[in-house]
Structure formats: C-alpha cells, structure tokens
Amino acid sequence: MSYIIECVDGFFKKIDIAEENLSGFSQEIDRRRDEIRKVLKNIPNTLRKYNQSITTSNKSAVDKAVELVIAGSNDSIKKWNDALQISLKGTEFMKKHEKYLVVMVFGAVKAGKSSLGNFFAGKYFGTANIDTEYKKRPKPEFDSEESGRKKGGLSRELNGDTWFTEGVTDTTGAIQYFTLSGLRWMDSPGTGAVSLDDDTLNMEDLVNEYIPYADLCIFLMNSSEPGLQEDMKYMEKLSREGQESLVVITRSDVVEEDLDENDEIIQVLQPKSPDRRKLQEDDIVKRLSDQYPDLDTEKFRAISISTLLARDAIKENNDEKFKSSNLDQLMDILAQKASQETLVLKTGRPKKNLNAFIDELILGDTIDKKFDGLNTLLNKFNALQEPINEYKDKIESRKRRVTNAILSEVQNNLKLKLFEFNKYVEENNKTIDSGKINKEINSIIEKGIHDGLHREVASIIEGYSNTSLKTLSSLVSLGDLGKSYDHVEHTYKEYELVERETDGVWEWFCNKLGKTYYRKKAVTKTEVIKIDIGTNVNDLLENLQEQSKTIISNEVHQALMDIQNNYFAPQESYIKDMLLVINQTIDELQALKYKE
C-alpha cells in the first residue's frame, strides 16, 4: 500500500470515529445569554436618569464631560446588543453543527484557503490513479452558512461536481462548508478582502462572527509574507476565547529550473528546505509571543505546507513528494483531533465561548476596538470626579481673594448709599429712621454677595449659574440718621446802676431834697448756645463697616462652602450611581460565567 493511500485511509478511519461519537450527541445550549441581556439593561436605565436630575441651562465642563461619557456609553450599549445578537447567532450555529467536528479555515486573501479545502474535500484524489478512500465515499456536499457576496464562493463543474472557487483574487464571499464523515470543513472570506459594490456584508466582520464558534481554527499565512501584523491580531482573539488554532504557512515551495531527458530547461516545483521552513515556523511562534505575552502558546503550533506539491504528488502517485508537502502531517493532526478530542471540544466550546463573550463585555473589543467594555466605562465615570475636584480645589485656593473682592465692592456700595442718605438729611433737615436705612443696607449686602459670587465663581466654574438670591443669616442694625448739635455755655458780665447810700453831708442834704445817688454793679450771666455740628453719618459709617465686614465675610465663606459641597452634588450622585451599577453589572456577569 502506498504512503498516500495509507495517509488518506487513516484519516478517514479517524474522522469516522468522530462521526460515530457524535451521532448520538446532543448538547443543551445554555440560555445564559438571556440573563446577560437582562443584566445589561441596568446600565441604560441608570444612564437615562441624568437628564432627569440635571436641569441647568448653562452647562459646566463637568456637565459636558458627563454628557460625552453618556453618549459614548449609549454607543457601547448599542454595540453590546449587536454583539449579543451575533453571540446568539453563534449559539444557533453551534447547535446546527453539533454532530460534526467543525474546522474553520481563515486567513488573509490569497493564502490558499479554497485550495486547501478542496484538497480535504477530495478534489485532487477523484481524478488520480490512486485507489484511496475518497473514491469509495460519496462526494461531499457543499453548502453555504451565510453569504455576503453575490458571486464567488462555490463553483460547479461540467460533470456536476461542486468545489470551493479557487483564484488569484479574493473570490470567497461566504461562510461555506462541506461535510466529510464526522468532519465539517468551513471555508471563509479572506481577511483584508477589498469590499465590492454589491457586497451585503463586510467580509472581515463575517469571519469575526464565526471563528469563535468553531471547534478548531486553521489560520493560514502565505509563506511569502508570513506573520503580517494584520493577520497576527486574530491569534490574541482566539487565545482570549480559549480557542485552539493551528497556524499553517502555505505555499511552502519554490520553483527551480532543471533539465529534462531532452536537455530542455524545465521548471520544477520543490519544497522549501527544512531549515527554511523551521525558520519561518519558529519566527511565527516568537513573534506571537513577543506581540502577545499573555498568549497561550500551548494551544498554537505552526506547520508549513504546500498544496501544490500535494496535488502534484497525488497526480504522480509520488509518496516522497506527498511527504514533502507536509499535508500528511496536517491530515494526521486533524485526524487525531477528530478521534480523540471531539467530545471534549464539543462540550467545552459553548462554555468557553460564553466566558469569552462575558470577558469581551467587561474588557471591551481589544482586537478590532469596535466597542468599549464595562471596565472602560468604569474608568470614564471615575475620571469625571477629577474636574469636579479641580473646581473644588480652585474655589478653596481662591476663597480669601473672592471674599476680599466681594467685601471691597459691597462696602463701597454701602458707603455710597449712606452718603446718599446723608445728603438728603443735610438738604432737607430731616431724619431718616433706622428701619428704612437697615432695609436698604441689608438689601445692598444681599444683592452684592449674590452678584459677586456669581461673577467670581463663574470665573472658576465655566457655565456657573445661580438664580436664587441667598437670604442673609444675620443683618446689619444701624440707628437713625439725622442732624447733630452741640450746646456751649457762654458766661459774660453786665453792669447795672443800683441805688447807694449818700456819701457825706452834701449828698445827704441833696438826698433829702429828692436826689438819688447810684453806683455800678457787675452781674455775671450765662447762656447756652446751640451749634449745628452736621449729621451722625460718620458714626453710622464706622458701625456699618464693622458689622458689614463680619456679615459679608461669613456669608461669602459659607456660600463658597455650599458651592463646593452642593453645586456638583447631582453630578456626583449620578456618577456614584453609575459606578455602583457598572460594578454590580460586572459582578453579575462574572457570576454567569462557567467555572473552569
């Protein structure tokens, strides 16, 4: 028996074991994804509370930052729901194909996916003069799981046989497959495929949707450019989802010139040297380890193959050339998986897939960056406290300056008002009672504090608005404003004539005749003089300055404290609620995961 026949018959023997093992197999696909949907509803419900709690017309940087995070969160929620729909579709996919070992082949455009698929489907064995098991079995039936392109994918030959379309361009536009005993081989569009005008789906998205649900992935890389960065990113995705993968380096052959029996120059297809193949395989593994340090390299191995060599070997019935193609090794790897690990892969896949999906919801799409995870949302809402704390710190550092600015302005306005009152008193010689003075003075203080706070705080907090007039907790109390007088006593002497006794005989004689004699007498008199010394405005002003300084300083300080503690209270309460619900959601999702 030739080596080729031995390889093929051994391959069928083992995939027949998979068919037998899975013939009575039926797994219950867990409905935990419905629970995931319910858990995720808590976040949009809490997000909607923001517009109900924040009613300010002028928005600060905090409000704008919150709204920006909300917008991003809503976008993530939409994408989570999209991902959940894809996950549900994947669940149905696993159930549909539960009786087969599902091997999905993916890789870059022109990596040789369709050629490799046709090899395993038996296309090249059917016409060869080798009596392998392929000739004893019905030809595999090809079908399409989902298509995103009208043309390309499957080709029907004149004899009625159907195969994957092979070509130099990205011909495949569908997830398509054939079934061979217990093996279901899935072909996929090339990653990095150029979109066509009539495409109904994005080819790369189509691949991304299905590879998590296969039992084994074969990742093809063209040997002429192995390990492209765009290709290697899929390895992290597969590792994160607990997916097994085989890295296959295709086209590991070279065309060399030789002389035929007629000494004519001919081109001969030869395998690349073992050293060259190993160098590429080791390079792939190293680059994967370097790029993704957390990658579980135990689940990955690299192998170099040449489908062209295998095809020529089958045509020529050349065992050595078939060995040099390394397709025998690939057949053996798949055969071992089919016969020994089928049930393990089948029972473990839904659990690993759900766990990986939950991790993606929590961590985000780290591969294609299509959406943020819950951890990112958590960080974004945590970060919203930073501008709030910055505003509070600015207010704290500027309290003295703000207080002094408002105090200076208000006291100046109080002085002007008191002088206005004084002018009225001077001109009208009327007294203004304390009730009127105190009412207007306290009104000036109240409005001055309000306006000053609005102006000063608005220079710190963008969009600050405070429409309510703060009532003073203590009031200025002054007396009446009126004229003031001083009374001065004035003492002076006046002289008056008073009758006196006669002095001498002559005066006595004359007095008898009726003459009266007088003398000057000094009389001291005192009078009180009323002096207008102006109004009592200076006394009131001194009293006003003393009282107003205490009141304004206390009121401004307390108002600034209230702003620090309460102005951002709705936003802080909302942030707290969001952090709570996100953490709860993460815990609930973690609880839905299967235990390892």
C-alpha positions as CSV (number, residue, x, y, z in Angstrom):
1,M,0.0,0.0,0.0
2,S,1.4,3.4,-1.0
3,Y,2.0,6.0,1.6
4,I,-0.6,8.4,0.1
5,I,-3.3,5.7,0.4
6,E,-2.2,4.8,3.9
7,C,-2.5,8.5,5.0
8,V,-5.9,9.0,3.4
9,D,-7.4,5.7,4.8
10,G,-6.0,6.5,8.2
11,F,-7.5,10.0,8.0
12,F,-11.0,8.6,7.1
13,K,-10.8,6.0,9.8
14,K,-10.4,8.6,12.5
15,I,-12.9,11.1,11.2
16,D,-15.3,8.1,11.1
17,I,-14.7,7.8,14.8
18,A,-15.8,11.4,15.3
19,E,-18.9,10.7,13.3
20,E,-19.7,7.7,15.4
21,N,-19.0,9.5,18.7
22,L,-21.2,12.5,17.7
23,S,-24.1,10.5,16.1
24,G,-26.0,10.4,19.4
25,F,-24.5,13.6,20.8
26,S,-26.8,16.5,21.7
27,Q,-25.8,19.3,23.9
28,E,-28.0,21.7,25.7
29,I,-27.1,25.2,24.7
30,D,-27.3,27.3,27.8
31,R,-29.6,30.2,27.8
32,R,-27.3,32.4,30.0
33,R,-27.2,34.9,27.2
34,D,-30.7,35.8,28.0
35,E,-29.6,36.6,31.5
36,I,-26.7,38.7,30.1
37,R,-29.3,40.8,28.2
38,K,-31.3,41.3,31.4
39,V,-28.2,42.3,33.4
40,L,-27.1,44.8,30.8
41,K,-30.4,46.6,30.9
42,N,-29.5,48.1,34.3
43,I,-26.9,50.4,32.7
44,P,-29.1,52.2,30.1
45,N,-31.9,52.5,32.8
46,T,-29.4,54.4,35.1
47,L,-27.9,56.4,32.2
48,R,-31.3,57.9,31.5
49,K,-31.6,59.3,35.0
50,Y,-29.0,62.0,34.2
51,N,-31.3,64.3,32.1
52,Q,-33.9,64.0,34.8
53,S,-31.6,65.1,37.6
54,I,-29.5,67.7,35.8
55,T,-31.7,70.7,34.8
56,T,-29.1,73.5,34.5
57,S,-29.4,75.6,31.3
58,N,-25.8,76.6,31.4
59,K,-23.5,73.6,31.4
60,S,-20.1,73.4,33.1
61,A,-17.2,71.4,31.8
62,V,-18.4,68.7,34.2
63,D,-21.9,68.6,32.6
64,K,-20.3,68.4,29.2
65,A,-17.9,65.7,30.2
66,V,-20.8,63.7,31.7
67,E,-22.9,64.0,28.6
68,L,-19.9,63.0,26.5
69,V,-19.4,59.9,28.5
70,I,-23.1,59.1,28.4
71,A,-23.1,59.4,24.6
72,G,-20.1,57.0,24.4
73,S,-21.8,54.7,26.8
74,N,-25.0,54.6,24.8
75,D,-22.9,53.8,21.7
76,S,-21.2,51.0,23.6
77,I,-24.6,49.6,24.8
78,K,-25.8,49.5,21.2
79,K,-22.7,47.7,20.1
80,W,-23.0,45.3,23.1
81,N,-26.5,44.4,21.9
82,D,-25.2,43.9,18.4
83,A,-22.5,41.6,19.8
84,L,-25.2,39.8,21.8
85,Q,-27.2,39.2,18.6
86,I,-24.0,37.8,17.0
87,S,-23.4,35.6,20.1
88,L,-27.0,34.3,19.9
89,K,-26.4,33.5,16.2
90,G,-23.3,31.7,17.2
91,T,-25.2,29.6,19.7
92,E,-27.6,28.5,16.9
93,F,-24.5,27.8,14.7
94,M,-23.1,25.5,17.3
95,K,-26.4,23.7,17.7
96,K,-26.8,23.3,14.0
97,H,-23.3,21.8,13.6
98,E,-23.2,19.9,16.9
99,K,-22.8,16.4,15.3
100,Y,-19.6,17.3,13.5
101,L,-16.1,18.4,14.3
102,V,-16.2,21.9,12.9
103,V,-12.9,23.1,11.5
104,M,-12.8,26.7,10.2
105,V,-10.2,27.9,7.9
106,F,-9.4,31.6,7.8
107,G,-6.6,33.9,6.9
108,A,-5.6,36.7,4.5
109,V,-6.7,36.9,0.9
110,K,-4.8,34.6,-1.4
111,A,-3.4,32.5,1.4
112,G,-4.8,29.3,-0.2
113,K,-7.9,28.6,1.9
114,S,-10.0,27.3,-1.0
115,S,-7.2,25.2,-2.4
116,L,-6.6,23.5,0.9
117,G,-10.4,23.0,1.4
118,N,-10.7,21.3,-2.0
119,F,-7.7,19.1,-1.1
120,F,-9.5,17.8,2.0
121,A,-12.8,17.5,0.1
122,G,-11.0,15.1,-2.3
123,K,-11.0,17.1,-5.5
124,Y,-7.5,16.0,-6.5
125,F,-7.9,12.4,-5.4
126,G,-11.0,11.9,-7.5
127,T,-9.2,12.1,-10.9
128,A,-5.9,10.5,-9.7
129,N,-5.0,6.9,-10.4
130,I,-4.8,6.1,-6.7
131,D,-7.5,3.9,-5.1
132,T,-7.9,5.9,-1.9
133,E,-11.0,6.0,0.4
134,Y,-12.1,9.2,-1.4
135,K,-13.2,7.1,-4.3
136,K,-15.2,4.8,-2.1
137,R,-17.2,7.5,-0.4
138,P,-19.9,9.8,-1.8
139,K,-18.7,13.1,-2.9
140,P,-19.1,15.7,-0.2
141,E,-22.0,18.1,-0.4
142,F,-21.2,21.8,-0.3
143,D,-23.4,24.3,1.3
144,S,-23.3,28.0,2.4
145,E,-23.9,29.1,6.0
146,E,-24.1,32.8,5.3
147,S,-23.2,34.8,2.2
148,G,-22.3,38.5,1.8
149,R,-21.4,38.5,-1.8
150,K,-23.4,37.5,-4.9
151,K,-20.6,35.9,-6.8
152,G,-17.7,33.7,-5.9
153,G,-17.5,31.0,-3.3
154,L,-18.7,27.8,-4.9
155,S,-18.1,26.6,-8.4
156,R,-20.0,23.8,-10.2
157,E,-18.0,21.9,-12.9
158,L,-19.5,20.5,-16.1
159,N,-19.7,17.0,-14.5
160,G,-21.8,18.4,-11.7
161,D,-19.2,18.4,-9.0
162,T,-19.1,21.4,-6.7
163,W,-15.9,22.8,-5.2
164,F,-14.7,25.9,-3.5
165,T,-13.8,28.5,-6.1
166,E,-10.0,29.0,-6.4
167,G,-8.4,32.1,-7.9
168,V,-5.7,34.7,-7.5
169,T,-8.2,37.2,-6.1
170,D,-10.5,37.1,-3.1
171,T,-13.2,35.0,-4.6
172,T,-14.9,33.7,-1.4
173,G,-17.7,35.9,-0.1
174,A,-19.4,33.4,2.2
175,I,-19.1,31.1,5.2
176,Q,-19.4,27.9,3.3
177,Y,-18.7,24.3,4.1
178,F,-18.6,20.6,3.1
179,T,-19.1,17.6,5.3
180,L,-16.8,14.6,5.2
181,S,-17.9,11.9,7.6
182,G,-17.6,13.4,11.1
183,L,-15.7,16.5,9.7
184,R,-17.4,19.7,8.7
185,W,-14.9,21.9,6.9
186,M,-15.7,25.7,7.0
187,D,-14.2,28.0,4.4
188,S,-14.3,31.8,4.9
189,P,-13.7,35.1,3.1
190,G,-10.1,36.3,3.2
191,T,-9.3,38.8,5.9
192,G,-8.4,42.1,4.4
193,A,-10.6,41.5,1.4
194,V,-11.4,44.5,-0.7
195,S,-15.1,45.4,-0.5
196,L,-17.1,45.1,-3.7
197,D,-20.0,47.4,-4.6
198,D,-22.6,44.6,-4.3
199,D,-21.4,43.2,-1.0
200,T,-24.1,42.9,1.5
201,L,-21.8,42.2,4.5
202,N,-18.3,43.2,5.5
203,M,-16.1,40.2,4.8
204,E,-13.9,40.7,7.8
205,D,-16.9,41.1,10.1
206,L,-18.3,37.9,8.7
207,V,-15.1,36.0,9.6
208,N,-15.0,37.5,13.1
209,E,-18.6,36.4,13.8
210,Y,-17.9,32.7,13.2
211,I,-14.4,31.8,14.2
212,P,-15.3,31.8,18.0
213,Y,-17.8,29.0,17.4
214,A,-15.6,26.6,15.5
215,D,-14.1,23.6,17.3
216,L,-10.7,24.1,15.7
217,C,-9.3,27.0,13.6
218,I,-6.8,26.7,10.9
219,F,-5.2,30.0,10.4
220,L,-3.4,30.3,7.0
221,M,-0.5,32.5,6.3
222,N,1.2,32.9,2.9
223,S,4.9,31.9,3.2
224,S,5.9,34.9,1.1
225,E,4.7,37.3,3.8
226,P,4.1,35.3,7.0
227,G,3.1,36.8,10.2
228,L,1.7,40.1,8.9
229,Q,0.6,42.3,11.8
230,E,-3.0,42.4,10.5
231,D,-3.1,38.6,10.4
232,M,-1.5,38.0,13.8
233,K,-4.1,40.0,15.7
234,Y,-6.5,37.1,15.3
235,M,-4.2,35.0,17.5
236,E,-5.0,37.1,20.5
237,K,-8.7,36.9,19.9
238,L,-8.5,33.1,19.6
239,S,-6.4,32.8,22.7
240,R,-8.7,35.1,24.8
241,E,-11.7,32.9,23.8
242,G,-9.9,29.7,24.7
243,Q,-9.9,28.7,21.0
244,E,-7.4,26.2,19.6
245,S,-5.7,27.1,16.4
246,L,-3.2,25.7,14.0
247,V,-1.1,28.2,12.1
248,V,-0.5,26.8,8.7
249,I,2.1,28.5,6.4
250,T,1.0,27.8,2.9
251,R,2.9,27.8,-0.4
252,S,6.0,26.5,1.2
253,D,7.5,25.6,-2.1
254,V,9.8,27.1,-4.7
255,V,10.1,26.8,-8.5
256,E,13.5,25.7,-9.7
257,E,14.9,25.2,-13.1
258,D,16.1,21.7,-14.2
259,L,17.0,19.8,-17.4
260,D,14.6,17.1,-18.7
261,E,15.7,14.0,-20.6
262,N,16.0,16.0,-23.7
263,D,18.2,18.6,-22.0
264,E,15.4,21.1,-22.2
265,I,15.1,23.7,-19.4
266,I,12.0,22.9,-17.3
267,Q,10.6,24.4,-14.2
268,V,10.3,22.0,-11.2
269,L,8.2,22.6,-8.1
270,Q,10.3,21.9,-5.0
271,P,9.6,22.1,-1.3
272,K,11.4,24.8,0.7
273,S,14.3,23.4,2.6
274,P,13.5,22.0,6.1
275,D,15.8,24.7,7.7
276,R,13.9,27.5,5.8
277,R,10.5,26.0,6.9
278,K,11.6,25.7,10.5
279,L,13.0,29.2,10.5
280,Q,9.6,30.6,9.4
281,E,7.7,28.4,11.8
282,D,9.9,29.4,14.8
283,D,9.6,33.1,13.7
284,I,5.8,33.0,13.7
285,V,5.8,31.5,17.2
286,K,8.3,34.0,18.5
287,R,6.6,37.0,17.0
288,L,3.3,35.8,18.5
289,S,4.9,35.5,21.9
290,D,6.6,38.9,21.6
291,Q,3.4,40.7,20.4
292,Y,1.1,38.9,22.8
293,P,2.9,38.0,26.0
294,D,-0.2,36.5,27.6
295,L,-0.9,34.3,24.6
296,D,-1.4,30.6,25.5
297,T,1.2,29.2,23.1
298,E,0.4,25.7,24.2
299,K,-2.7,26.0,22.0
300,F,-0.8,27.0,18.9
301,R,1.6,25.3,16.6
302,A,2.9,26.2,13.2
303,I,3.3,23.9,10.2
304,S,4.5,24.7,6.7
305,I,2.6,23.0,3.8
306,S,2.4,23.1,0.0
307,T,-1.0,22.2,-1.5
308,L,0.6,22.4,-5.0
309,L,3.2,19.8,-4.1
310,A,0.5,17.6,-2.6
311,R,-1.6,18.0,-5.8
312,D,1.3,17.0,-8.0
313,A,2.2,14.1,-5.7
314,I,-1.3,12.7,-6.0
315,K,-1.3,13.1,-9.7
316,E,2.1,11.4,-10.0
317,N,1.4,8.9,-7.1
318,N,4.7,10.2,-5.6
319,D,4.9,9.3,-1.9
320,E,8.1,11.3,-1.3
321,K,6.7,14.4,-2.8
322,F,3.5,14.0,-0.8
323,K,5.6,13.7,2.4
324,S,7.5,16.9,1.4
325,S,4.2,18.7,1.0
326,N,3.6,18.2,4.8
327,L,-0.1,17.6,4.0
328,D,0.3,14.2,5.6
329,Q,1.1,15.9,8.9
330,L,-1.9,18.2,8.7
331,M,-4.2,15.3,7.9
332,D,-2.8,13.4,11.0
333,I,-3.3,16.5,13.3
334,L,-6.9,16.8,12.2
335,A,-7.4,13.0,12.4
336,Q,-6.1,12.9,16.0
337,K,-8.4,15.8,17.0
338,A,-11.4,14.1,15.4
339,S,-10.8,10.7,17.0
340,Q,-9.5,11.7,20.5
341,E,-10.8,15.2,21.4
342,T,-14.1,15.6,19.6
343,L,-16.3,15.3,22.6
344,V,-14.0,17.4,24.7
345,L,-14.0,20.2,22.1
346,K,-17.8,20.0,21.6
347,T,-18.7,20.1,25.3
348,G,-16.2,22.8,26.2
349,R,-16.8,25.1,23.3
350,P,-20.2,26.7,24.4
351,K,-18.8,27.3,27.9
352,K,-15.6,28.8,26.7
353,N,-17.5,30.9,24.2
354,L,-19.8,32.3,26.7
355,N,-17.0,33.1,29.1
356,A,-15.1,34.8,26.3
357,F,-18.1,36.8,25.4
358,I,-18.5,38.0,29.0
359,D,-14.8,38.9,29.1
360,E,-15.3,40.9,26.0
361,L,-18.2,42.8,27.5
362,I,-16.1,43.6,30.6
363,L,-12.8,44.2,28.8
364,G,-14.1,45.6,25.5
365,D,-13.2,44.6,22.0
366,T,-9.4,44.7,22.4
367,I,-8.8,43.3,18.9
368,D,-10.9,45.4,16.5
369,K,-11.6,48.3,19.0
370,K,-15.3,48.3,18.0
371,F,-16.6,49.0,21.4
372,D,-15.6,49.8,25.0
373,G,-16.1,47.3,27.8
374,L,-17.5,47.9,31.2
375,N,-14.1,48.4,32.7
376,T,-13.5,51.3,30.3
377,L,-16.9,52.8,31.3
378,L,-15.9,52.4,34.9
379,N,-12.7,54.3,34.3
380,K,-14.5,57.1,32.4
381,F,-17.1,57.6,35.1
382,N,-14.3,57.6,37.7
383,A,-12.5,60.2,35.7
384,L,-15.5,62.5,35.8
385,Q,-14.7,63.2,39.5
386,E,-11.4,64.8,38.5
387,P,-12.8,68.1,37.0
388,I,-15.1,68.3,40.0
389,N,-12.2,68.0,42.4
390,E,-10.3,70.5,40.4
391,Y,-13.1,73.1,40.6
392,K,-13.4,72.5,44.4
393,D,-9.6,72.9,44.8
394,K,-9.7,76.2,42.8
395,I,-12.5,77.5,45.0
396,E,-10.7,76.5,48.1
397,S,-7.5,78.3,47.0
398,R,-9.3,81.4,46.0
399,K,-11.6,81.8,49.0
400,R,-9.7,84.7,50.5
401,R,-9.3,86.6,47.2
402,V,-13.0,86.1,46.3
403,T,-14.1,87.2,49.8
404,N,-11.9,90.3,49.7
405,A,-13.1,91.2,46.2
406,I,-16.8,90.9,47.2
407,L,-16.2,92.7,50.6
408,S,-14.5,95.6,48.9
409,E,-17.2,96.1,46.3
410,V,-20.1,95.7,48.7
411,Q,-18.7,98.0,51.3
412,N,-18.0,100.7,48.7
413,N,-21.7,100.5,47.6
414,L,-22.8,100.7,51.2
415,K,-20.7,103.8,51.8
416,L,-22.2,105.5,48.6
417,K,-25.7,104.6,49.9
418,L,-25.1,106.1,53.3
419,F,-23.7,109.3,51.8
420,E,-26.7,109.5,49.6
421,F,-28.9,109.3,52.7
422,N,-26.7,111.9,54.4
423,K,-27.2,114.3,51.5
424,Y,-30.9,114.1,51.8
425,V,-30.7,114.8,55.6
426,E,-28.4,117.8,55.0
427,E,-30.6,119.3,52.3
428,N,-34.0,118.7,53.9
429,N,-33.1,118.9,57.6
430,K,-35.0,115.6,58.1
431,T,-34.1,112.5,59.9
432,I,-34.2,109.1,58.2
433,D,-35.3,106.4,60.6
434,S,-33.3,103.2,61.2
435,G,-35.9,100.9,59.7
436,K,-35.6,102.4,56.2
437,I,-31.8,102.5,56.5
438,N,-31.4,98.9,57.6
439,K,-33.8,97.6,55.0
440,E,-31.9,99.2,52.1
441,I,-28.4,98.5,53.6
442,N,-29.2,94.8,54.0
443,S,-30.7,94.6,50.5
444,I,-27.4,96.0,49.1
445,I,-25.4,93.4,51.1
446,E,-27.7,90.6,49.9
447,K,-27.6,91.5,46.3
448,G,-23.9,92.4,46.4
449,I,-23.0,89.0,47.7
450,H,-25.2,87.2,45.2
451,D,-23.8,89.2,42.2
452,G,-20.3,89.0,43.5
453,L,-20.5,85.2,44.0
454,H,-22.0,84.7,40.5
455,R,-19.2,86.8,38.9
456,E,-16.3,85.3,40.9
457,V,-17.4,81.7,40.8
458,A,-18.2,81.9,37.1
459,S,-14.6,82.8,36.6
460,I,-13.7,79.5,38.2
461,I,-16.5,77.2,37.0
462,E,-17.4,77.5,33.4
463,G,-21.1,77.9,32.9
464,Y,-21.8,78.5,36.6
465,S,-25.3,79.7,37.3
466,N,-27.1,80.6,40.5
467,T,-30.5,82.2,40.0
468,S,-31.7,82.1,43.6
469,L,-31.0,85.1,45.9
470,K,-29.4,83.9,49.1
471,T,-31.1,85.2,52.2
472,L,-28.7,86.6,54.8
473,S,-28.4,84.7,58.0
474,S,-27.6,87.8,60.0
475,L,-28.4,91.5,59.4
476,V,-26.8,94.9,59.8
477,S,-28.5,97.0,62.5
478,L,-28.0,100.8,62.4
479,G,-29.7,103.8,64.2
480,D,-31.4,106.8,62.7
481,L,-29.5,109.3,60.5
482,G,-30.2,112.9,61.3
483,K,-28.7,116.3,62.3
484,S,-26.4,116.6,65.4
485,Y,-26.0,119.7,67.6
486,D,-23.5,120.8,70.3
487,H,-24.6,123.2,73.2
488,V,-22.0,125.6,74.5
489,E,-22.3,127.7,77.7
490,H,-21.3,131.4,77.3
491,T,-20.5,133.5,80.5
492,Y,-20.3,137.3,80.5
493,K,-20.6,140.3,82.8
494,E,-23.2,143.1,82.6
495,Y,-23.1,146.4,84.7
496,E,-26.2,148.0,86.1
497,L,-26.8,151.0,88.3
498,V,-28.1,150.4,91.8
499,E,-29.0,152.9,94.4
500,R,-26.4,153.6,97.0
501,E,-26.2,155.4,100.3
502,T,-25.2,159.1,100.4
503,D,-21.6,159.9,101.0
504,G,-21.1,163.0,103.0
505,V,-23.3,165.9,104.3
506,W,-23.8,167.5,101.0
507,E,-25.1,164.3,99.4
508,W,-27.3,163.7,102.4
509,F,-28.7,167.2,102.1
510,C,-29.4,166.7,98.4
511,N,-30.9,163.3,99.0
512,K,-33.3,164.9,101.3
513,L,-34.2,167.3,98.6
514,G,-35.1,164.2,96.4
515,K,-31.8,163.3,94.6
516,T,-30.9,159.7,94.4
517,Y,-27.3,158.5,94.1
518,Y,-26.3,155.3,92.1
519,R,-23.3,153.1,91.7
520,K,-22.3,150.4,89.0
521,K,-22.7,146.8,89.9
522,A,-21.2,143.9,87.9
523,V,-23.6,141.0,87.2
524,T,-22.3,137.6,85.8
525,K,-24.7,136.0,83.3
526,T,-24.5,132.5,81.4
527,E,-26.3,131.5,78.2
528,V,-26.3,128.1,76.2
529,I,-25.5,128.5,72.5
530,K,-26.8,125.6,70.2
531,I,-24.2,124.8,67.5
532,D,-25.0,122.8,64.3
533,I,-22.2,120.2,64.0
534,G,-23.7,118.3,61.0
535,T,-25.1,114.7,60.8
536,N,-24.2,111.4,62.6
537,V,-23.1,109.8,59.3
538,N,-19.6,109.1,60.4
539,D,-20.7,107.2,63.4
540,L,-23.1,105.2,61.3
541,L,-20.4,104.6,58.7
542,E,-17.9,103.3,61.3
543,N,-20.6,101.0,62.7
544,L,-21.7,99.8,59.3
545,Q,-18.1,98.9,58.2
546,E,-17.5,96.9,61.3
547,Q,-20.8,95.0,61.1
548,S,-20.8,94.5,57.3
549,K,-17.3,93.1,57.2
550,T,-18.2,90.4,59.6
551,I,-21.5,89.6,57.9
552,I,-20.1,89.6,54.3
553,S,-17.1,87.6,55.2
554,N,-19.1,84.9,56.9
555,E,-21.8,84.8,54.3
556,V,-19.4,84.6,51.4
557,H,-17.3,81.9,53.1
558,Q,-20.4,79.8,53.8
559,A,-21.7,80.3,50.3
560,L,-18.4,79.1,48.9
561,M,-18.6,76.1,51.2
562,D,-22.1,75.3,49.9
563,I,-21.0,75.6,46.3
564,Q,-18.1,73.2,47.0
565,N,-20.3,70.7,48.7
566,N,-23.6,71.1,46.8
567,Y,-23.1,72.6,43.3
568,F,-21.9,69.4,41.8
569,A,-23.9,67.2,44.2
570,P,-26.3,66.0,41.4
571,Q,-23.4,65.1,39.1
572,E,-21.5,63.4,41.9
573,S,-24.7,61.4,43.0
574,Y,-25.2,60.4,39.3
575,I,-21.5,59.3,39.0
576,K,-21.9,57.3,42.2
577,D,-25.0,55.6,40.9
578,M,-23.3,54.8,37.6
579,L,-20.2,53.4,39.3
580,L,-22.4,51.3,41.5
581,V,-24.5,49.8,38.7
582,I,-21.4,49.2,36.5
583,N,-19.6,47.3,39.3
584,Q,-22.8,45.4,40.0
585,T,-23.2,44.5,36.4
586,I,-19.6,43.3,36.2
587,D,-20.1,41.1,39.3
588,E,-23.4,39.7,37.9
589,L,-21.7,38.9,34.6
590,Q,-18.8,37.3,36.3
591,A,-21.3,35.1,38.2
592,L,-22.8,33.9,34.9
593,K,-19.5,32.5,33.7
594,Y,-18.8,28.8,33.8
595,K,-16.3,27.7,36.3
596,E,-13.0,26.5,34.8
